[in-house]
Amino acid sequence: MPKTIQTTIQCVQCRQPIRATIQSVIDPAENPQAKIALLGGNINMVQCPNCGAPNTVLAPILYHDASKELLLSYVPMELGLPKDAQEKAIGELMRDVTSSLPQGGFKAYLLQPRQALTMQGLIEQVLQADGVTPEMMKDQRDRVKLVETFMQSPPDLLPQLVQQHDAKIDAQFIQTMTLVIQQLLGEGREQVAEQVAYIQNQIVELSTFGKQLMEQSQAQEAVIAEVADAVNALGQGANRADFLQLAISYNGDEQRLQALVGLIRPVFDYTFFEEMTAYIGQAPADDRADLEKLRDALAQLTAMIDQQAQAALQEAVGLLRVIVASPNPDEVIQANLPMIDNTFLQVLSANIQEVTRRGDINASAKLKDVYNRIVAALQASMPPELQFINQLLNAPNEDEVRSLISQHASEFGASLLGAIDAVEQQIAGQGDPAVMQRFDFVRREATQALA
């Protein structure tokens, strides 16, 4: 039996037929998005294209995580299958799992899957295997209840409610709200998701933790901008020796070192560390210990960034597979917009280049279609001001920028300058001189037009 099944169901609300994709085998190594959907309560859920109602398709599920030697089966009681039919259904899924194992991959835990009687039981067993204790699950349920309390509160009582629960508002609570937003988007409930996102922003502005978070974020952005300026000041002809001296000037300052490695990661290659080792060998004896600590810190930061990049790359590859395989790619894209970043777009572009090089016309057309859908979704999700700024940054020349600003800047008014301030912080963190030069020009022209 395949890991996904195409079927037709009847919408529970409008009774119209719907094409649905059922995930029968969930393997987080092959499809991490399926695990995310399971834990978010969205597995085998399809939105009706006619009325928008979410429909959950009841079907047997086999969860397999070889890294944890975990095999779980779940047959919904609502299906009313007798025991022999349940065993047959799980047996067919088991054959699908075992037939795809590498040589020598069969182990004793595969002989008998652990049974989950309910969907919640399946989710809890997966979480426990991930190290989530029952106490942690209870805390999470309490956080979800608090989110619901905030959602149901009248807007004028929100400040009072935040003050009342201020001690419970922390990083995990904000993360829980983000997961709720993603789940609502996955269910096609965009308006409710926007409402929760608005409440989340209000909570961040009003709570003690949120204020601390904003202060930390502003401080980090200032550090990144400062380091980016220092890197740009070295000029286009900067070499490894120049960057080494800049790193030495930040010795002992973990934040600035981390920003430096993040901005110019390719500089810190094998040759850099070879040259740094030679530099340490020629340094005064009293300085060598500190320089060796700096070298170790740079090596650790480089490894950390590489690990983060690898994890992001794997997530991007998994998401791309899900989008390409989905009969409703637009729904998958909308549900996962927060995960579509530069890494994802780089993975997509690399795949397009590879299938084009191989001459695979069908795969190339499919991936290019996905790219166009993603670009359209990203542009549609931007506020009008950001769409306009993006248009200005991608204009072919400065004359076109002036023309666009002259024609449309007055439509946005002062809000355009506020959006420019927000974008500037992100662009400064990227440390790209060409983009910064274009951005400075856009800022000057927009300021003059709105003066």
C-alpha positions in Angstrom: 0.0 0.0 0.0 1.4 3.4 -0.9 2.2 6.0 1.8 -0.4 8.3 0.4 -3.8 7.5 -1.1 -5.9 9.6 -3.4 -9.6 9.3 -2.7 -12.9 11.1 -3.0 -15.0 12.1 0.0 -18.2 14.1 0.6 -17.9 17.4 2.3 -19.5 17.3 5.7 -21.1 20.7 5.2 -22.1 21.2 1.6 -22.1 17.5 0.6 -20.1 18.2 -2.6 -17.4 15.6 -3.6 -13.8 16.5 -2.7 -10.5 14.9 -3.9 -8.4 14.1 -0.8 -4.9 12.8 -0.2 -4.6 10.4 2.8 -1.3 10.0 4.6 -1.3 6.4 5.6 2.4 6.0 6.7 4.1 8.8 8.5 7.9 8.7 8.5 9.4 12.0 9.9 12.8 11.2 8.2 11.2 11.2 4.7 8.3 13.7 5.3 8.8 15.9 8.4 5.8 18.0 7.3 3.5 15.0 7.9 4.8 14.8 11.5 4.1 18.5 11.9 0.6 18.0 10.6 0.0 15.1 12.9 1.2 16.9 16.0 -0.8 20.0 15.0 -4.0 17.9 14.6 -4.1 18.5 10.8 -3.2 15.1 9.5 -5.5 13.9 6.7 -7.5 17.1 6.7 -8.7 18.7 3.5 -10.5 22.0 3.0 -13.5 21.9 0.8 -12.9 24.0 -2.3 -16.6 24.7 -2.6 -17.6 26.0 0.9 -14.2 26.2 2.7 -15.2 23.7 5.5 -12.3 21.6 6.9 -12.9 17.8 6.5 -10.9 15.2 8.4 -10.6 11.9 6.6 -10.6 8.9 9.0 -8.1 6.3 8.0 -5.6 3.8 9.6 -2.1 5.3 10.2 1.3 3.8 10.8 3.9 6.0 12.4 7.5 4.9 11.9 10.6 6.7 13.2 13.6 4.4 12.7 16.0 6.8 14.6 14.0 6.1 17.8 13.0 2.5 16.9 9.4 3.7 17.2 6.5 2.0 15.4 2.9 3.0 16.3 -0.4 2.0 14.7 -3.7 3.8 14.9 -7.1 2.7 13.6 -9.9 5.2 14.3 -12.7 3.6 16.3 -15.2 5.6 14.3 -14.4 3.3 11.3 -16.0 0.4 13.2 -13.6 -2.1 11.7 -13.6 -5.6 13.3 -10.3 -6.8 14.8 -9.3 -8.9 11.8 -9.9 -6.0 9.4 -7.9 -3.7 11.6 -5.0 -6.2 11.6 -5.2 -6.6 7.8 -5.1 -2.8 7.3 -2.1 -2.4 9.6 -0.4 -5.4 8.0 -0.6 -3.9 4.6 1.0 -0.7 5.9 3.6 -2.7 7.6 4.6 -4.3 4.3 5.0 -0.9 2.8 7.4 0.1 5.6 9.5 -3.1 5.6 9.7 -3.3 1.8 11.5 0.1 1.7 14.0 -0.7 4.4 17.7 -0.8 3.5 19.6 -4.0 3.7 20.0 -5.0 7.3 17.5 -2.4 8.4 14.9 -4.8 9.8 15.0 -4.8 13.7 13.0 -6.5 16.4 10.7 -3.5 17.1 9.2 -3.8 13.6 7.7 -7.2 14.6 4.8 -5.6 16.5 3.7 -2.0 16.4 2.5 -0.3 19.6 -1.1 0.5 19.4 -2.7 3.9 20.0 -6.5 3.8 20.7 -7.1 7.5 20.0 -5.5 10.2 17.8 -4.6 12.1 21.0 -2.9 8.9 22.3 -0.9 8.6 19.1 0.2 12.2 19.4 1.2 11.7 23.0 3.3 8.6 22.3 5.1 10.5 19.5 5.8 13.4 21.9 7.0 11.1 24.6 9.5 9.5 22.2 10.7 13.1 21.5 11.3 13.5 25.3 8.1 15.4 26.1 6.9 14.3 29.5 3.3 14.1 30.6 3.9 17.2 32.8 5.2 19.1 29.8 2.0 18.0 27.9 -0.2 19.3 30.7 1.7 22.6 30.6 1.1 22.8 26.9 -2.6 22.1 27.3 -2.8 24.9 29.9 -1.0 27.3 27.5 -3.6 26.4 24.7 -6.4 27.1 27.2 -4.9 30.5 28.0 -4.6 31.2 24.3 -8.3 30.4 23.9 -9.0 32.8 26.9 -7.2 35.6 25.1 -9.1 34.9 21.8 -12.5 35.0 23.5 -11.7 38.2 25.5 -13.2 41.5 24.4 -10.4 43.8 22.9 -10.8 46.4 25.6 -10.2 43.8 28.4 -7.0 42.5 26.8 -4.5 44.8 28.7 -6.1 43.7 32.0 -6.0 40.1 31.0 -2.3 40.3 30.0 -1.5 41.9 33.3 -3.4 39.2 35.2 -1.5 36.4 33.4 1.8 38.2 32.9 3.9 35.5 34.7 2.6 32.8 32.3 3.6 34.7 29.2 7.0 33.4 28.1 8.8 32.1 25.0 6.8 28.8 25.1 3.5 30.6 25.3 4.4 32.8 22.3 5.5 29.7 20.4 2.1 28.1 21.3 0.3 31.0 19.8 2.4 30.7 16.7 1.5 27.0 16.4 -2.2 27.9 16.8 -1.9 30.4 14.0 -0.2 27.8 11.7 -2.9 25.3 12.5 -5.7 27.8 11.6 -4.0 28.6 8.4 -3.7 24.9 7.6 -7.5 24.6 8.2 -8.1 27.5 5.8 -9.3 29.8 8.5 -7.3 32.8 7.5 -9.4 35.5 9.2 -9.3 33.7 12.6 -5.5 33.3 12.1 -5.1 37.0 11.5 -7.1 37.7 14.6 -4.9 35.5 16.7 -1.8 37.1 15.1 -3.1 40.5 16.1 -3.7 39.4 19.6 -0.2 37.9 19.8 1.3 41.2 18.7 -0.7 43.0 21.4 0.4 40.5 24.1 4.1 41.0 23.0 3.7 44.8 23.3 1.9 44.6 26.7 3.6 41.8 28.6 6.8 42.0 30.6 8.3 39.1 28.6 7.3 40.7 25.3 8.9 44.0 26.2 12.1 42.2 27.1 11.9 40.3 23.9 11.6 43.5 21.8 14.5 45.1 23.7 16.7 42.1 23.0 15.6 42.0 19.4 16.4 45.7 18.9 19.8 45.2 20.6 20.6 42.2 18.4 19.6 44.1 15.3 21.8 47.0 16.4 24.8 44.7 16.8 24.2 43.0 13.4 24.0 46.4 11.8 27.2 47.6 13.5 29.1 44.5 12.4 27.7 44.8 8.9 29.0 48.4 8.7 32.4 47.2 9.9 32.5 44.5 7.2 31.4 46.9 4.5 34.0 49.4 5.6 36.7 46.9 4.7 35.8 47.3 1.1 35.6 44.9 -1.8 39.3 44.1 -1.7 39.2 42.8 1.9 41.1 39.5 2.4 41.2 36.9 5.1 43.9 38.8 7.1 41.5 41.8 7.2 38.6 39.7 8.5 41.0 38.1 11.1 41.8 41.5 12.5 38.2 42.3 12.7 37.5 39.0 14.5 40.4 39.8 16.9 38.8 43.2 17.7 35.6 41.3 18.8 37.5 38.8 20.9 35.5 38.0 24.0 32.3 39.5 22.6 30.1 36.5 21.7 27.3 38.5 20.1 29.5 40.4 17.7 31.5 37.3 16.8 28.3 35.4 16.1 27.0 38.2 13.9 30.4 38.3 12.1 30.4 34.6 11.3 26.7 34.7 10.3 27.3 37.6 7.9 30.4 36.3 6.2 30.3 32.5 6.8 32.2 31.6 3.6 35.3 33.5 4.8 35.8 31.1 7.7 37.0 28.2 5.6 39.8 25.7 6.0 42.4 28.2 4.6 41.2 30.9 7.1 41.9 28.6 10.1 45.2 27.6 8.6 46.3 31.2 8.3 45.0 32.0 11.8 47.0 29.1 13.2 50.1 30.5 11.5 49.3 33.9 12.9 49.0 32.6 16.4 52.3 30.8 16.1 54.0 34.2 15.2 52.1 36.2 17.9 53.8 37.2 21.3 53.6 34.4 23.8 51.3 36.3 26.1 48.7 36.7 23.3 48.6 33.1 22.1 46.2 31.7 24.7 43.5 34.4 24.0 44.0 33.9 20.2 43.6 30.2 20.6 40.3 30.7 22.5 39.2 33.0 19.7 40.0 30.4 17.1 38.0 27.7 19.1 35.1 30.1 19.4 35.1 30.9 15.7 35.3 27.2 14.9 32.3 26.4 17.2 30.2 29.3 15.8 31.0 28.1 12.2 29.9 24.5 13.1 26.8 25.8 14.8 25.8 27.9 11.8 26.5 25.0 9.4 24.3 22.7 11.5 21.5 25.2 11.5 21.8 25.6 7.7 21.8 21.8 7.3 18.7 21.5 9.4 17.0 24.3 7.5 18.0 22.7 4.2 16.5 19.3 5.2 13.2 21.0 6.2 13.1 22.9 2.9 13.7 19.7 0.9 10.9 17.9 2.9 8.5 20.8 2.3 9.3 20.9 -1.4 8.5 17.2 -1.8 5.2 17.7 0.0 4.2 20.6 -2.3 5.3 18.9 -5.5 3.4 15.7 -4.5 0.2 17.5 -3.4 -2.8 17.6 -5.6 -3.6 21.0 -4.0 -0.2 22.8 -4.0 -1.7 26.2 -3.2 -3.2 24.9 0.0 0.1 23.5 1.1 1.9 26.7 0.2 -0.6 28.8 2.1 -0.4 26.6 5.2 3.5 26.7 5.2 4.2 30.3 4.2 6.2 31.0 7.4 8.6 28.2 6.3 9.2 29.5 2.8 12.3 31.6 3.2 15.6 32.2 1.3 16.8 28.6 2.0 13.6 27.1 0.6 13.8 29.3 -2.5 17.5 28.4 -3.0 16.6 24.6 -2.8 13.7 25.2 -5.3 16.0 27.1 -7.7 18.7 24.4 -7.4 16.2 21.7 -8.3 14.9 23.7 -11.3 18.5 24.1 -12.5 19.2 20.4 -12.1 16.2 19.1 -13.9 16.7 21.6 -16.7 20.3 20.5 -17.0 19.1 16.9 -17.3 16.5 17.8 -19.9 13.6 16.6 -17.8 10.9 18.8 -19.3 8.0 17.5 -17.1 9.9 17.9 -13.8 11.1 21.4 -14.9 7.6 22.5 -15.8 6.2 21.2 -12.5 8.9 22.9 -10.4 8.6 26.2 -12.3 4.8 26.1 -11.7 5.5 25.6 -8.0 7.9 28.6 -8.1 5.3 30.8 -9.7 2.7 29.8 -7.2 5.0 30.6 -4.3 6.0 34.0 -5.7 2.3 34.8 -6.1 1.5 33.7 -2.6 4.4 35.6 -1.1 3.5 38.8 -2.9 -0.2 38.5 -2.0 0.7 38.0 1.7 2.7 41.2 1.8 1.2 44.5 3.1 0.8 47.0 0.2 3.7 49.1 1.5 6.1 46.1 1.4 4.9 45.1 -2.1 5.7 48.7 -3.3 9.1 48.7 -1.6 9.9 45.3 -3.2 8.9 46.7 -6.5 11.2 49.7 -6.0 14.2 47.5 -5.0 13.7 45.3 -8.1 13.2 48.2 -10.6 15.6 48.0 -13.6 17.1 51.4 -13.0 17.0 54.6 -10.8 14.9 56.5 -13.3 12.2 53.8 -13.0 12.5 54.1 -9.2 11.9 57.9 -9.3 8.9 57.4 -11.7 7.3 54.8 -9.4 7.8 56.9 -6.3 6.5 60.0 -8.0 3.3 58.2 -9.1 2.5 56.1 -6.0 4.3 57.4 -2.9 1.4 59.7 -2.0 -1.0 56.7 -1.9 0.9 55.4 1.2 1.9 58.6 3.0 3.9 58.4 6.2 3.3 54.6 6.5 5.6 54.1 3.6 8.5 55.6 5.5 7.7 53.5 8.5 7.8 50.4 6.3 11.1 51.5 4.9 12.5 51.8 8.5 11.4 48.2 9.1 12.9 46.8 5.9 16.2 48.7 6.5 16.9 46.7 9.6 16.6 43.5 7.7 18.7 44.6 4.8 21.4 46.0 7.1 21.7 42.5 8.6 22.3 40.9 5.2 25.4 43.0 4.7 25.0 43.3 0.9 26.6 46.6 -0.4 24.7 46.6 -3.7 21.3 46.1 -2.0 22.1 48.8 0.6 23.1 51.2 -2.1 19.8 50.8 -3.9 17.9 51.0 -0.6 19.6 54.2 0.4 18.5 55.7 -3.0 14.9 54.5 -2.5 14.9 56.0 1.0 16.2 59.4 -0.2 13.7 59.6 -3.1 10.7 58.5 -0.9 11.6 61.0 1.8 11.8 63.9 -0.7 8.6 62.9 -2.4 6.7 62.8 0.9 8.3 65.9 2.5 
